[in-house]
Amino acid sequence: MEYRLKLPIILLTIAGVLLTTYNIVNYDSEMSPSTSTLLPALRTLGDTITVTDPKDRLVFIGDVHGQYNEFKEMLDTKIGALDSHTTVVLLGDFLVKGPDSVKMLDYVSEHQDRVRFVFGNHEVLLFLAYVREELSLPDHILFATDKQFPPHSFKPPKKIHKELVKQLGGERMHKLAALGSASLRFDLALTNETLFAVHAGMLPGDFLEKDQVPPIAELVDMKYVNQEDWTQSAREEEDVKHSKRWYKLWDDCDKKYRNITVLYGHDAKKGLNLREHTKGLDSGCVRGGKLSALEYNYDAKTKKYTTTLHQVQARTHI
């Protein structure tokens, strides 16, 4: 697979890093001195991954939430070896709630050439907890495209986030920031299709139309959108007028987006939700449901990508 970072994203990231100088503080006590006091600017859109080899496969996995045993069972019994032709993509919220978040992050870090991830709302809450509790900075973080985050509607970190930040430590938190992004793009060159990986959702035209860069809250926390004004979105239905599930906008989207698919997690109440342009893969593993994965393979006979759904039943739950 070919990895290429588009110039606008490079420029946005450089600008973001320059603006993060507010994060320079006197580093305290228990955190390792090897971990920089400068929290990196978080990326909105990560590297664009261009898939040209027909042997390459992509495996998208819904919310793991620290359920490391179920994650490993998925890899060992359903997905198989993480060879050079396999890329696993975690659709956010792979940390927090379950018992093994440290194991999850360590595994992802050790296999970063084969395992990619996007930030979920819980990873973002970890960053907010880290900035506030460990760096003693104002309660906001910087993304490459959102200069002031979070908005007032974004829920603050809870005790579970603050406790996990202490378990992870500064070095792991910086690694989490450096390796992830709020979204990923996969260009399937063999079929001229594009797949976007996000945690919560994205709207038709996001990242595709000029100046239509989605806000971070949309990518990591959205469930509903004002169908008469797409600039208004929210997690809760009552928080937005003329509310509609965001993925339903894709059902009747412009034909120019016919080769676009959005894969996401976040919506355990809705559960597995596989539609033409959107694939929801949060099937409530941490609540005793299943861990779901969708595998993309190229079929040389039909010259199309086929998808295979894999599921693992949760062993434990909260």
N, C-alpha and C positions, 0 to 999 in steps of 0.2 A: 504494500500500500504506500502511496506517495503522500507525504505530509508537506503542505505548503501554507505559509502564513501570509495572508494578504496584506498589502502595504497599508491600507487604512487602519487595520487592526494593530499593526506594528506602531504606527504613529499614535493611535489612541493609548496604547499601553505605555509608550514612552512618556506621553503627556501625563498619564495617570501616576507613573512612578515619580515624576518630578513634583506632582502635587501632594504626594504622600509624606512630604517632609514634616508635616504636623505630627507624624507618628514617632518622631525621634524623641526619646525620653531617656532618663537615667534608668537603666535596667536593674531590677531588684532581685535580690536574694536567691530564692529557690529555683528560679528558671536558669537553665544552662547558659553560661556566657557565650557559648558558640551560636546561640540563636540570636539573630540580628534583632535590634530594637525597632527596625523599620518593617512594618507589616506591608508586604507587597500590595500594589494596586491589584484588585481582583479583576479578572478578565470577564467581559460580557460574552464575547464569541471567541471560542478557542481556535486552534488550528483547523483549517479545512483539510479534511482527509479525502484524498481522491483514490478511489478503488478502481484499478485497471486490470488486475489479475483475476481471471475467472475462478481461480482456486481460493481466493480470499473470501472469508465469511465474517459477518458482523453478528454479534449476539448482544441484544439489549435486555437488561435485567431491571425489573421494577424495584420498589423500595425494600431494601434489605433490613434497615433499621437495626444494625448490630447483630443480626441473626447469622453469625459466622458459620455455624454448623450447617444451616440450610443452604447458605451460599456455596460452601465447599461441596455439599452433596450435589447441588446443581452442576457444578463444574465436573465433579468426578463421575457422576452417573448419567448426566444428560448431555453435557457439552463436550467433554473429553479434553484432550491435551491443549494447552495454550501454545500452539506452535506458531511459526512465523506467518501463517495465513489466517490466524484468528485474532480478532479484536473484540474484547468484551467491553460493553459500555454500561455503566451503572447510571440509572436515571435519577440520581439524587436521593437524599435521605437514606444513604447507606450507613449512616452513623446515627446514634442516639436511640434511646428507648430499650433496645435489646441488650443482652449481657456482654457482647463481645465487640464493642466499637473499636477498642484499641487493636484487637486482632485484625479487624477489617481494614483499618487504615494502614497498618503495617503490611498486610498482604498487598494492598493496592500499590503502596510505595515500592515494595520489592518487585512488583510485576508491572511497573509503569509503562513498559514498552508494549504490553499486551492488554492492559486493563486501563480504560479511560473512565472519566466520570464527570457529571455536571453537578453543580451545587443545588441542593434542595433547600427548602426553608429552614430545615434543622441545621444544616451545615452553616448557613448564613447566621443563624442564631448563635452558633458556637463562636463565630468571628466576633459578633457583637459582645458576647460574654467575655471573650478574651481581651478585646480592646478595653472594655470597662473594668473588669475585675483584675486583670493581670498587668495591663499597661497604664491603668488609671487615666484613660483618655476620654474625651467626650464620646457619648453613645452614638457614634456613627462610623461607618466604614466607607471606603472609596472603591468604586468600580470604575473601569475604564470609560464607561459612558454615563454613569450616574454620579454626579459630583457630590450629592448629598443623599446618603442612604442611611437609615430607612425612612420612608414616609411615616406620618403619624398613624396610619392605619395598620402598620406592621406590628404584630404582637412582640413584646419584649422578651428577652431570654428568661427562662425559668430556672429553678434550682437544678434541674437535671442537666441543663446546659453548662451551668457554672461548675458543677461537680465533674462533668466529663472533661471540661477544659483543663482542670487541675490534673486529671489522670493522663491526658494526652501530653501535656507539657508544651512549652514554647516551640521546641524543634519540630514536633509533629504538626502543630498549628501552622507554622510557616510552610511546611511541606504541603499541607492541605491547600493552602492559598496558592502556592506556586504550581501545583499539578492540575488544579481544576479550573473550571470556567462555568459561567451560567448557562452556556449552550455550546453545542458542537454541531458542525456541518459535515455531512458525508456525501460526496459527489460520486455516484455510480456511473462511471464513464461508459460502461458497456451498454447501458440502457438509457442513458441520459436522464436518470432520476436523481433526486436529491432528498436525503433524509436529514431531518433535524432532531437532535436529542435535547430535550429540556426536562425540567422537573414538573412544572405545573402546566404550562401551555404557551402557545404563541398564536398570533392571529394571521390570517391570509395577508401576505405582503410584507410581513416582518422579515427583516434582513434581505428582502428581495427587491423592494421598491426604494427609490432614492429617499433618504432621510427618514425611513420608517424603521428606526432602531427601537425595539421594544424596551420599556423600563424593566428594571430588575425585578420589581415586585410582580410584574406580569409573568416573567419567566419562572419564578420560584414559588409563587403563592396564589396565582389567579385560579378561580374556578368559574366565575361569572363575568360577563361583559355587558355593558349597555349596548343593545343591538342598534340603537339609533345614534350612538356616539362611542365609537370604539376606543377612544382615549380614556374612557372610564371603565375600570375593571376592579374586581374585588374578590376576596376569598368567600365571603358570605353573601347569599342571595339578597338579603335585605339591605345591604350596603351599597347597592347600585340600582339606579332606575332602569326600567325596561330590561330587566335582567334576562340573560340567556346563557346557557352553558357555552363556553367559548368554542368547544370543538364542533358544535352544530353549525357555526359559521362556515366551516370547511365543507360541509355537506353540499352547499350550493355555491361554492366559491367560483371565481372566474376560471374559465378553461385554461388560461395561461399558467395556472398553478396545478394542472392535472398530474404533473410528475413530481409533486411535492408530498412528502409524508412527514408528520410530526409524531415522534415517539415520546411518551411522558409517563410519569408516575403520579404521586401526590393525592389521588382521588380514591382512597380505599373504600369509601362508602358506595361509590359507583362500581368499583371493582373492575374486573377485566372488561375492556371496552374497545374492541377491535372494529374500526370503521375504515372506510376507503382511504381517507387522508390522515386519519389520526389513530394512534394505537396506544390505548391506556393499559399499563401493565402493573398497576398497584392492586394486588389481590389480597391485601391484608395479612401478610405473613406474620408480622409481629403481634397480630391480634388472634392468632391461631388459624389463619387462613392458609393461603399458598404463596410461595415465591414463584413468580412467573417470568419467563424469558422468551423472547422472540428472535429466532435465528434466521438470518438472510443468507441464502446460498444461490449462486448463479447456475442456471440449468442451460447447458450448452445446446441441448436439443431444441428447446423452445426459445432460447435466447432471451430469457426473462429470469428475474430473481423470484425464487420461491421462499415462502416463510414457513417455519415450523415452530409451533408453540410447545414449550417445555414447562412443566410445573413440578414443584416439590412441596409436599405437605409440611407445614410447620411442626417441629418437634416440641417446642416450648412456646409460650406466649405470655404477654403481660395482661 
